[in-house]
Every structure is written in structure tokens, then in C-alpha cells.
Amino acid sequence: MSTVPTLKLKQQNCCICNSKQGEIIGGGPDFEYSTCANEFSVRRCVCGHVYLVDVPDQGDLNIVYPTNYMQYSIDEGEKLAWKAKKVLDVMMVRSLKKYLTQGTNVLDVGCAQGRLLDAIKSSYSKIGALEGVEISEKAADTCRKKGYTVTVGTFESIEPKSNFYNVVFLDQVIEHLYSPRTAIKKINKALQLGGAIVLKTPTSDCIDFKFFKKRYWGGYHFPRHFNIFSRKSLSVLLVEAGFEVSSVKYLPQPAHWSQCFEFWLKERHMPRFLSAFFYKENPLSLAVFTVVEMLSKLLFGKTSNMEIIAVKIKD
């Protein structure tokens, strides 16, 4: 009988101010995939940034990103949630026509199977190079078969072309990186002057984080999310690297709410049908919590999913 491994972890400092000081505000295991036996802790730094105290070693990424990891193994054509995501991706890239002009060269960091690149290709007929970076060879293979150029490896380990791209996407990626500061500086080098970086990431600036931060918040995604940014903390890294923040939006992320309840129920060994209702791909659950997210945005101006666009103004 196979046993769940205990990962060798390494402690990280705050990626904003390099401190190890602060308050432990939450923690938990890998609720979603049970890839390891470890329990993880989350710290709120003295500067306010929220991050995972101990992160997996790079050599163990194949364990914490298993073959059944959602981004790599889902047949998107059969899942209603992924059909909805496809529509949202198209809407998002069409809203970026200011940046995705004729001949624009695009890099998608963490491109997975190429869904975002598909949305760009279908929306803009005269786009330039469409390229990606991906840690999964399986996902990269699928992406390449669609005609895209994909480099396999962690973003920390590769060197993208200098002064080549007009837009770089990090869609739910920056929170997975060991050194967000280094990554943003690398993207500055890869972009042409006036080029844009488009980031989407979970944010601690939301009501569900306040309610569930001690253990069950879906945005923690233990142990794959190393940092949970706020508008303030991510803006610090962008400005420091030579960017000017152009826009900040808060977008619905109903899956975070669903997972809060799913994990709470699962840990209490409640009947399976109850936790199954709150599974992040159940269309009914997602519909309910999409309404909750829209009310949160209406009442508080924020949700658990943040999009920041920043323009390169200097090297």
C-alpha cells in the first residue's frame, strides 16, 4: 500500500520586505490532492503581506503538482465550468484590445494546455508570436500540438527573449513562484518599453479570507500558493521593477467560497454528498457563490480574485 510522502520543506522570508517576523494566522494540509502528509502555516508579515512559511523544495514539485492536477488533466470540452471559463477568457482578452494590437508578441507564463493562447488566437487574427512557459511536459505537449511555442521549466529557471514581448500574462501564476520579485524583473527585461504585464491572482483583500483565513480558505491552495498578495504588496514589486500600475480590477472567484465549505465538511467526515455539492466544479455551487462574489464587490468593492495590469515605463 502506498504511503503519502512527507516533504522536506524550506522556510522562506517575506517576498516584499525580506522579514521573517509576523503572526501565524492560519494553516492546513493539502486539502485538494492529499499529495503529502505535511501541515502548512501561513504568516502575516509585519509589513502586512501574507505568505506560506515553509514551501516545498523545487525537486518535489512533481509531487505537489500530480498528474491529476486540475489544470493538466481535465477534458475541458466535457466540463460546464471549463466551458464558462473559456467564455470568460475570450471576454478578458477582448477587453485588452488596447494592448493586443496587430503584430503583438505574447508570452503566457504557466500556459498549461494553452487555453488563454487559444482565446487570444480566436479573438485577434493578426497577432504576432504566441508563446508559453509551463512546468508540465504533458500540458506543454498539448499546447505545442496547437501550434504554440512552449518552453518547459519553472519560470525561475528559464530566460525569455529580451525586449521582445508586448504583453506577458501571469494568470493565477505569480502566487506559485518562489521569487515573485525576480520574476517581475525578468518580465521587465522581456517586455518592450510600453509593454504590459497582466496578472491575475488570489488576494487577501476579500471577505471570504476574513472568515476562513485560519484554515479553510480556498485561495491558500496548500502547498502550491506561496504568496497571497494584496493590491498594495503586488504594486510594491511592480513599481520597484520599472512598471506603472495601469488598472486594478476585482473579479469573481466562486471556487474559493466553494472550497471553504468543501474542506470544512471533508475534515469533519460529513456525508460525501454534502462536500460534493461544494466541489469547485459543481455548476450549481459556482452559480450560488458567483452571486455571493458579486454582492461582495457591490458592498465592499472587492472579491477574492484580483487583476492588475501594469505598463513598463523603464528598464
N, C-alpha and C positions, 0 to 999 in steps of 0.2 A: 504494500500500500504506500503510495507516495505521500511525503510529508511536505508541508508548506515551509519554505526556507525562511530563516531569519537573516535579514540583510545586514551587511556591515555598513553602518551609516557614518556620514561625516558632518560635523557641525558647520554651519555657515553663519557669517555675520550679516547684518542688515545691508542690503544692496544699495541703500540710499546714503546712510551715514557711517557705515562700517562698524557700528557698535554691536556689542553682544548684550547690552543692558536693556531691560524692559520687563514686561509682565507676561507670564504664560496665560493666555486667555482661552485656550481650547486644545483639543486633541482628539485622536481616534485612529482606528485601523484602516486598512484598505477595504472600505465597506463594499465597493462595487465589484472588485475582481478577486479579493482574498488572495492576492499574489504572494503575501509574506505574513509572517507572524508578528511583525513589529507594531508597536503603538507609537504614533507620531504626535509631536507637540507643536503648537502654534504660539508665536510670541508677537506681542505688540511692542515695537521698539520705543525707546524714549523719544524718537523723532516722530512717532505715530504710524510708521509703516508696519504692515502685518506680513509675517513670513514664517515658513516652516523651519523649525530649529535644526533638525537633522535631516539631511537629504540622502537619497541612495547614491552609491558610487556609480560612476558612469558605466563601469563594466557590468552593472546589474540592470541597466535599462531594458534589456531583453526580457527580464523577469517582470518588471513593473508595467511594461507595455506588452502584454501577452498576445498571442496570435488571434485571440478572440476580442481584442481591444476594439471598441465600437467604431472608431474612425477607419479601421482597416478591414473589418470582416463583414460589415453589413452590405447586403444587396439592396442598395438604395432604391432600386426600382420597385421593390415589394413593400416598402415601409411608408406609411402615410406621413409619419413625422419627417422622413427624409424628402418626400415629395414637397412638403411645406418648406423645408429648408432650402430646397432647390429654387423655389419661387422667391424666397427671401434673399437668396444670394443674387439672383438676377436683379431684383429691386435695388439691392445695395450697390451693385456695380454700375447700374444705370444712373444712380444718384451721384456717381463720381465722374460724370462726363467732363467736368472741368479739368480733371487730371488724366483721364483715359482718352486722349486725343489721338489723331492719326499718327501711326508710327511709334506709339508709346511702347517702351520696353518694360515688361512687368516681371517681378520676382515674387513668388509666393513661398514664404518660409513656413514649412510644415504643411506642404501641399496635399499630403495624404494621396487619395485616389484622383485628385485633380478636379474636384467639384467646382471650386472657385474659378479656376482657369477655364473650365467649361462655360461658366456663366459669363466671363469676360469675352470669350471667343464668340459666343452666340449673340452677344449684345453689341459688339463692335467689329465690323467687317475689315477694317484697315488698321488693326492693332499691329504692333511690332513683335518683338520676341516675347514668348510666353514660357517662363522657366520656373522651376521649383527646387526646393531643398526638402528632403524627407529622410527620417532615420529608418523607416521601414522599407526594406528591399522589396517586400511583397507589394506594398502600396505604390512604391516608386515604379515598379514594373507595370502595374495597371495604368499609371499616369503616362508612362512612356508610350504605351500602346495607343494612346490617344493622340500621339504626335508631339508631346511636350518634352522639353529638355529638363531632366531631373538629376540633381547631384545627391547621392546618398551619403548621409552622415549627419552628425549634430551640427548645428549652425556654428557652434564654438570651434569646430574642427575644420571648417571649410573657409576658403577665401573667395568670395564672389568677385565678379569683374568690377574694376574700379571705374567710377564716373560713367556708368553705362545705363543704369535703370532710371526710369522716370517715376515709377511707383513700386514700392515694396509693401507687401501685405504680411501682417502677422495676425492672423485670425485665430484667436484663442491659442496663442503660442508663447507670448512673452512670459507668461506665468510658469512655463515649463523649463525655462532656460536657467542654467547655473549662474550666468553673469549677464543680467539684462543690460547693465551699463556698457559692457564690452560689445554686446550685440548691437545696441543702438549706435555706438560709434562706428562699428563695422558697416552698418547700413548707411550712415552718413557718407562713408567713403565710397560705397557702391552707387549712390544716387548722384545724378547730375544736379547742379545748382538749380534750385527751384523745384526739384523733385519732391514727392510726398511719401511719407510713411503712414500707412493706415493700420492702426492697432485696434483689435477688439480683445477684451479681457474681462474676467470677473472682477468685480470691485467690492470692497468692504463698505462703500458708501451706500448701503441699502438697508431696508427694514428687515429682510429675512436674515441678514447677517447679525443684526442686533438680537434677534430672537433665538437663533440657533448656533451662535458662534462657539459655544462651549464644546459642541461635539458633532452635530449632525448637518451642519450647513453644506449644501451640495457643491458650492464653489470651492471648498477645500480640495476635493478630488484626491484625497490622500493616496499615495505619496507623490503624485505627479505634478501638483501645483506647488512650486517652491516659493512663490511670492503672490500676495494678494494686494493689488495696487489700489490706491485712491487717485482721484484726479490730480491732487497735489503731488503725490510721490512720483507718479509717472511723468508729470510735467517737469519735475526737477531733472530727471535723467535726459529728457528730450532737449530742454533748453541748454543744459550743460554740453550736449553733444553737437550743438550748432543748429538746432531746429527752432522754429517758431510755431507754437500751437495755433492751428487754424480753426478747429472746431472740436467740440466735445458733445457727444450725444449719449443718452441712456436708453438702451434698447431692451425689449422684453426678453427674459430668460426663464421661462416657466419651469424648465427642468430642475433648476436649483431648488425651487419650492417643493417640487415632487419628491426629490431625493431626501430633503429634510424629513419628511414624513415616512418615506420608504425605509430609511436607515433606522429611524426611531422604532418603527414597528418590527423590523427584522431583528434588531438587537434584543427585543423583548419576546421573541419567538411567537409573535402573534400569528393567527391563521394566514396561510400564504395568500389567499385571495385578497386580503386587506393590503398587504405590501405590494401585491401585483397591481392593484389599482393605481398606486402611486409610482409605478415604474416610469422612468423618464421618457419612454416612447409610447405610453398609452395615450392615444389621441384625446380621450375624454379628460384625463388628468391634466394634460397640457392645455386644453381649452380652458379649464377652470382656472388654472394658475396664470394663463395669459391675461385673463380678466383681472386677476389679483395684481399682476405686474403693471397693467395699465392704470389701475386705481392708485397704485403706489407712485407711479410717475405723476399722476394728476395731483395727488395730495402732497407729495414730498419732493417732486421734481427729479427723482432718481429711481433706478432699478438696479438689479444685480449684474448687469452687463453693460460695459462702457465701451464706446468707440471714440478714439482720439485720432484726429488727422493732424499731422504736423509737416511743415514745409522746410526743406533745407535752405537756410539763408547764409550759411558759411561752412567752410571745411573745419 
